[in-house]
Amino acid sequence: MRKQTKIAVVSAAAALLAIGGAMTSFAAQGWVEEDGTWYYYDKDGNRVENEWKKSGDNWFWLDAEEGGAMATDKLVEDDDDTYYVDANGVMVTNTWVKVVNEDQDDDDLAEYHYYYMQSNGKAYKSSDNNTNTKFRTIDGKKYAFDNDGKMLYGWVKYSEPEMANNDTDWTDATYYLGSWEDGAMKTGWQRITVQDNEDDDEEKDFWFYFKSNGRKEFNSKTDDQTVKEKKINGKKYAFDERGVMTSQWTIASKASVSSISDISGQVESWKYFNSPEDGARVTKGWFKVVAPDDDNDNTFKDYDPSYGSFATTDAADETERWYYADGEGQLYSGVIKKIKGKYYGFRPEVGGKGAAMLTGLVFMKTDGNGNILKVYDDNVDSDELDHIINEEAYGDDVTTAVYSDPNVSLYYFGNNEDTDGALKTGTVNINLDGDSYSFYFNKSGGAEGKGKGVSGIDDEKAIYKYGLKIKADSDDKYRVVKVEGLDGSTTDIAGRKVKVTKIDSSDLRDVSTELGVNKDGDTVRGYVAVEDGKVASTWDAKYYLVNTSGTICKKKTAAKDGDDWYFYTNKDKNIVMYVNNKTLKGGNGHSMLYNLDNWDSVRTVPGTALNPVPDTTSEDED
């Protein structure tokens, strides 16, 4: 056995000398050797049976089962006490003895039973009136014994001084005493192989932790708390109701979870502990792992799938994602959070990828307080970006209804989840599918507004929608952009202060009217941004012209687009006219000579912003 044994052995010569000495002292009574076996006779000449007799310093047992012969190499039961005599018949003291286990089989693998004989020769054993397991300190280690004096080993319950080594007994056992060859009470961390009845009785190696008194750590609560957290050597670990150290994803509470489809609020119920070889809870920091699965394969504990997973739609792909836990092990979820001077976004639970760090271009809804209410799309690609800017429905969640919500916008969290997932602000150039895009994201506001894509005009130089700088395609050369709500007097149906809309030039050409005939005799058709003698610059809705670099065009004369039509803009950068012929002077009494710097002096020219009225009158030139 692995424990130190001090099995005392009295030599045959010494025993015989002791007994021989006694023989010289007795005549008709005392020790007598008959056919190599020793007996003891009383004064009446009768053999003594079931008594201890001393010879010299040693005690010997006279066995009634053997007709009073001196017992050798066997356990001796005397009243309620158990003793052991060695091969020379000497009662052993202060030592371990081992006895062959005659009941050894597949259910009991122990080859021997171990006993410890005290200084009086009596074996340690559990008292009949003491129902709790009691430990004895021997050579600096603690051991427990049953009512028969046999050393206990394996799993032992607190209230029952007997072994609990059936397949399922370990789940509610208190102590672990090693193998049948060891038996010492275990403390600290122990990796133990058990039959896992929750997994088709498969043998598994689980980690357990036993306190200095030998009792295992386990979750004793019967409420919604599913694990007990314990700080050990400065780190937090969790243990289920069986005492098994949980690892990886662990559901710590069932209180907020009603079904697998109801995942709202579940992130607060989950915590992440490291690998089975480590097990320490992630405390305040980043970690990258696969999302928890529906069946919770990664945790060594009873798990009811009806309690669900906060990432039920994501675990099957086994994609690793970044998460962040605070000092209590709680995951950040549905928030923009400042971490070491940088801001990061974490998905809300609902909709999959719950609590995962956001990356790339993200189209999402916030509440103005740093909370992320819904993520419509993350890692937005070029096609999806076009849909967003053009307000075209796509996907299952991103619909035209999104554009009625002023709290929905684009954010950018870097282009590499492993190296740069921080929220970006200011001017940012992003490459999507080989094309470069320019964005401007809000620089101020902390988590409440920082990073939100700007909609409107920045520094009178460029126009942005959800942060994207609006540019003309190289083929078109110019792009018309309608901006509403600049003076704050009106808002769109969403309550936005500013609304940006890209206008296709073909729409303007479709609503163009005949403006007259120029001096060359050419009919001039066009769109004039004037209504009731007022130009667009006086309206809440204004029309701007941007080139291929995104710069707003000021005082532009006869800017030719890709369809050979011509734009004119004034000093306020507003589009005032879009015509098919840049020769505007004279002809048949029609006026097409305009002072681009003073449109308030222009006489009424037919045409409205998007719904022109056909011209049925003519005006004389001033």
N, C-alpha and C positions, 0 to 999 in steps of 0.2 A: 504493500500500500504506500501511497505517496506521503502520508503522514509519518513522522518519526515514531517508531514503535520501540518500546522497551520491554519486550516480552522476556521475562525472567525465566531462566532455566536452571534448575538445581541438578547437579551432576548425579548420576546413579551411585557413584562411589560415596559421595557426601551423604545421600539419602540413606544408603545402607549402613554407613558408619553411625548415622544418627539413630536409626532403628536398632542396629546391633548394640549400641550403647544402652538402649532401652531394654533389650533382651537380657542383658546381664543384671538388670534391676528387678526383673520379674521372674517368678518361679512358675506357679500354676496359672498365673494370669499375665496379660500383656501381649506383646507382639509375638506372633508365631508365623514362621514361613512354612507353607505347605505346598509342595509341588510347584515351587517358584512363585507362589502368590502369598501375600502377607495378609494376615487376619489379626484381630485383636480380641482377647478373651478377658471377660470380667473375672472377679474373684470366685465366682461360682463355676467358672469354666465354660461359660456361654459366649458364643461369638457376639460381639457388639455390632449393631447395624444402625445405619442412618444417624451416625454421630461423627463429630469431629474429634480426633485424637491428636494430641501434640506429641511430637518427638523432637527433642532439642528445640530449635527455633522454628520448626515447621509444623504445619497442620496438615492432617490427612483425613480423607473422608472414607468411611466404611459404608460400602454400597449395599443396601438391602437387596437390590435387584440381582446382585451377584453373590448373594448368600453371605454378605458381610465382608467380601473381599475389598481390599484397598483400591479405590477408584483411581484410574490413570487417564490422562489426556481426554477429559470430558467436562461438560458443564454439569454443575451440581445444583439442584434446587433444594433449598433448605428453608422450609416455611415459605415466606414471600420473597426470599432473597436468592440471588443467583451467584454462584461462585464458579471458579475454574481450577481444576487440578491438572498439572502438567504430566508429561510422560513418566515422571518418577512419583506421581501421586501428590506432589506438593501443591498446596493452595498458593496461587500466584497473586501478587499484590502490585499496585502502582504500575500497571502495564496494560497494553492492548493484547487481546487474544482474538484469534480468528477461528471460526468454526465453519466447516463445509455447509453450504446451503443445499440441503437435500431436496428443496422444492424448486430448484433452478429450472426454468423453462423459458419459452419465448416472451412471456409476460414478466418474468423476473430473471434478469440477466446476471444477477449477482452470483459470483462463484462462492463467496464466503459472506458470513455475517460477522461483524466486528462488535466486540464488547470491551468495555474498560473497567478493570478491577481496581477498586480503591485500596487505600492502605489497610483496610480491614478485610479485604478480599471480596467485598460485595460489589457486584456490578452496578454502575450507574443505571438508573431506570426512572421512567416517569412515574410519578405517584398516581395511584388510582383515584385519589380525590383532587388531583390537579389536572383540570381539563385542558389548560393551555400548554403549549410547547415550552419546555424549560431547557435552557442551555447550560452546559458545564464547560468551564475553561480548562483545557488540558494542553500543556506545553505551549501556552500562549494563543491557542485557537479555541473556538467555541464549537461544541458538538451537542447534539440532542439525541435522546434515546427513547425507545418506546417502553411500554409497560413490561416487556419481557427483558429489557436491557439491551436489545439490539440497537446498534448505531443507525440513526436515520440518515437517509441520503436523498438526493433529488429534491423534488418539490415537497414542501411541508406547509400545512396550514397553521395559522396562529392558534386556533381553538382546538385543534386535534393533533396530539403528539403521535402522528403516524404519517407514513409516506403517502403522497398524493400523486402517484405516477401513472395513473390512467391517462388516456389520450387527452381528455379535456380537463382533468383535475388542475392542471397548472394555471388555468385562467383565473381561478379564485384562490390560489395558494399564496402564502405570504413570504416564505423563506425559500432559498435555494441552497442546498447543502452539497452540491457537487455530485460526483459519481460514487458508486458503491466502494470504490477503492480510496476515496478521499473522505467525504463526509463533513468537512469543516464548513461552518457557516460562511457564506460569501457576502462580501460587501463591495460597494463601488460598482463599476461597470462590468457586466457579464454578458457574453454572447452565448446564447443557449439554443440548442436545437429542440424544437417542439413539434408536435402534431397540430397543424393548423386546421381545426375542424370547420373553420369558415371558408376554407379553400380545399374542399374534398379530401380532408385529412392529409394534405401534403406536408411533408417535413420541411420546415423552414427554420432558418437561423435568425432569431430576433435579438435585439439588444434590450437589456433590462438594467435598471439601476437600483441597488440595494443600499439603504442607509446604514449608518454605523451600528444600528441595532439589528441589522439583517433584514428588515422589512423592505419589501419592494415599493417603489414609487408607482402609484396608479391613480386613476381618476375615480374617486369614491363618490362623486356627486351623481345624483340620479335625475337632475334637471336637464336643461338643454345644453349644458356644458359637456362636450364630448371628450375633452382631454384636460389633463392637469399640466400646467406649465411649472417648471422647476428650474431655478438657477443653480447650476453646478459648475464650480470652478470658473465663475464669471460669465458663463454662457447659459442661454435659455434652451431647455429641452421640453418636449411634450410627451406625455404618456397616456395611453388609452385606459379603458376600464380593466383591461387584462394586465396592465403594467408594461405593455410593449411600447418601446420608444417609437413614436411615429417619425416618419421621414418624408421629405419632399412636401407636396401639397397636403394639408391637413385641415379639415373642417373643424373649427374649434367650438362652434355653437350652431344649433339647429333652430334657434329662436326666430330668425328672420326668414327662414326658408320653408315654403309650404309644398312646393312641387318642383319638378325639373324644368317646367315651363315658366315658373315664376322665379326669375333670377334677380329681381329687383332687391337690392340691399344685401346680396350675398357676399360681396367682396369683404364686408366687415366680418363675415363668419369664417373666412379662410385665412390661413397663415402658411408661410413656407418655411420648412425646415430642410436642412441640407441632406446629403446623401445618406444611405443607411449606414455607411462607415463613419459618418461624422454625426449627423443628426441635430447639430446645434441650429437653433432658429436664426434666420437672417434678421439681424437687428440693425435697423437704420442704415440702409444702403441699397445699392443696385445689385440685381442679380438677373441672370438670363437663363430661362428654363422653358420647357414645354408647358403649355397651359394644362390645368387639371382635367383629367378625363371624366366622362360620365360615370364609369364604374370604379373610379378611384383606385386604379391598379397600383399607384405609386405609394399609397399609405398602408401601413401594416395595422389595420384596425377594421372593426366592423363598420361598414359603410352602407347606408341605405340609399340606393340611387334615386329614390323619390325626393331626396333633399336637393338633388341637382348639383350643378356646377355653374359657377359664374361665367364660365367660358365653354358652355356645352357645345357650341358650334365650331370650336376651333381646335380641340385637342387631337382630333383624329389625324390632322395633317402633320402633327409632331414638329411643328415649326417653333423654334425657340424665340421667345420674346423677352424684352427688357421690362422689369418691374422694379418698383421702389417701395421699401417698407420703412415706416417710421420706427422710433425707439421702442414701441410696444408691439412691433411686428405687423401693424395694420398697413394694408396696401393703399397707396394713393390711387384714387379712382375718380374720374369725372371732374378733374381740376387741372388748372394751370398752376404749377407750384414752383417757387423759387428754391433752387438747390445749389448751394455753393456759388451764389452770385449769378446763376443762369436760370432761365425759366424753361420748364418742361411741361408737356401736356400728357395726360393720362386718360385713356378712354373711360367713358362711363360703362357700367356693367351691362346695361341693356344693349342688345344688338351684336353680341360677340366680341371677342378680343378684350373682354373686361379687364380694366386696370393696366393694360399693356401701354407702354410708352408710345406716343404718336411719333411718326416720322414722315418726312417729305411734305408735300403740299396737302393740306387737310381742309376739307370743306365741312364746317361744323357750326353748331349753334351754341352760343354762350348766353349767360344771364347778366353779364356786366359786373359780376362779382368774382370772377375767376373760376366759375363753375362751368364745366362742359356738359351741356344737356343732351346733345346728340351729335354723333359723328355720321355725316352723310356719305363721306368718301375720304379715304386717306390714301397716301401715295398716288395722288391724282396724276394721270398721264396726260399727254398732249390732247388726245381725243376727248377725254373727260373734261379737260380745261375748256376746250372749245364749246362743249355742251353747256358748261356753267356760264361762260361769258355771253353766249348767245341765248341763254335762258331756255335751253331745250331740255326736255325731260329725258332721263336715261336711268337705267338700273331700277331696282325695286323701291328704293327709298327716295332717290333724288328726282323729284317731280317739280312741275311748275308751281306747286304750292309753296315750295321752299322760297321762291322769290317774293313771296308776300310777307316774309318775316324779316324785319330789320336786324334781328340778332344773329342772322346767318351770314357768314363770311368765310374767306380763305385765310389760312394761317400757314406758316412754313416753319418746320421743325428740323431743318437740315436735310442733307441728302444721304447720310450714312448712319444707320441706327447704332452701329458699333463704335463710331468715333465722334459723331456730331449730331445729337438729337435735340439740341437746344433751340428754343424759339428764336427766330431771326427778326430783326427790325430794320427800318430804314430801307435804303435802296439795295435790292438783292437781284442778282442775275442768276437764273436757274436754267439748266439744260434739261429738256424733256424730249426724249426720243430723237436726239440729234439736233433739235432746234433750241435756240436761245430765247428766253423770255425775261423781260424786265418787270420787277415788282417793286411796290413801295408799301411797307408795313408800318403801322403806327409805332412811334418810338416811345411814347409816354403812356402813363396810366397804370403802371404796375401790372399785376395779374388781371386787373379789371378791364383794361383796354389795350395793353401792350400787345403788339404783334398782329392786330387785326388789319386786314387788307383795306387800304384807303379807297373810298369811292368818291370821285370828284376831281377837282383841279388842284394840282400842287404847284404853288409858286408861279401860277399863270403860264407855265411852260408845257405841262403835259396833263393828260386826262387818264385817270385810273378807274378800273372797275374791279371790285373785290381785291384790290391791290395790283392787278395786272395793268401795265402801261399799254394803252390802246395805240396800236400802230397800223399803218396801211400796209397791205401786201405789196410786194415789189411790182406785181402786174397791175394792180390798181393805182399805184402811186400816191393816192390820197384816200382818206377815210373820213366820212361824215360822222360826227358824234353829237348826240343830243344829250344835254345836261339839264336836269330839272331840279328845282328847289334850292338854287344857289343863294337866293335872298332870304330864305327861310319863311317866305310868305305862304307857300303851299308845300304839301308833301304828297307822296304817292300813297297808294292804298295800304302799303306796309308801314307807313309812318316814317319812312326814311326821310332824312333831311335833304339828301342828294340821291338822285337816280341817274344812272348813266346807261344810255342805250346806243348801240352801234347801228347806224343807218346805212343800208346798202344804197349806193348811188343809183342803181337801177330803179329803186323805189321813187326817187326824185324824178328820174326821166319818165317814169310811167305817169306821173301826175303833172308833167310839164305842160305849158300852154304856149300858144303862139303869141309872142311879144311884139311882132311887127316885121317889117322888111327893112334891111339896112340899105346903105347907099349903093351897095353892090347888087341890090335886088335879091339878096338871099333872105329867105324866111328864117327868122330867129325864134327858136323855141327855147323855153327855159323855165326854171323854177326860181321865183323871186321870194325871198324871205321877208316879205313886207305885208302887213295887214292893216287896213284902215289908216294908211299913211304912217304907220310905225314899223320900225325895223325890229328884228329879233332881239337886239340888245336891250330892248325895253321890256321884253317879256320875261316871265319866270323861266320858261323853257328856251334855252339858247342852243344854236347850232354852231359847232366848231369844225374846223378842218385840220386834220393831222396828217403829217407826211410819214414816210417809211421809218423814220427814226422816232416817231411819236411826238414830235414838236408841233405845237399849235401854230398855225399859219396866221400871220398878222399882215394886213394891208397887201394881200396877195391879189395880183391882177393877172387874169387869164392863165391860171394854173391848170395845165392840161393833164387830164387823168388818162387812165388806160383805155378809155372808150372814146377818146378824142372830144370830150366835152371840157368846158372851162369853168373853173371856180373863181369867185371874187369874194374877198373878205375885207372887212374894214379895220379901223384902228383898234376897235375893241375885240378884234379877233373873231367876230361873228361872220358867218356865211351870209352874204346878202344876195347872191345870185349864182345860178348854175345854168349855163347856156351852151348851145351846140355850135355857136359861132362867136369868135372873139371880136369880129368887126361889128360894132354896135351902133355907129353913128348913122343918122339921117335915114331918109327913105320914106316916101309916101306919107309924110306928116306924122310918123310915129316917133315917139321919143324913146331912145335907148341910150342916152348919154347921162350918166349918173355920177354924182359927186360922192365918191366912196367915203370921204371924210365927214360928210354931213348929210346923213340919210334922213334926218328929220325934215329936211327941206324938200325931199322928194315928193312929188305929187303921187297920188294913189296909183299904184300899179297893181293890176290884178294878180291874184295868187295868194294862197294861204300856206301854212306850214306843211300840211300833209294832204289837204283836200282843196286844191285850187278850183276856183270858179272860172269857167271859160270866159275869155274876154269878148264882150259883144260891143264894146265901145272903143273909140280911138281918142287919143289925146294929142293936141297940137304941141309942137316943141316950143318951149319958152324962148 
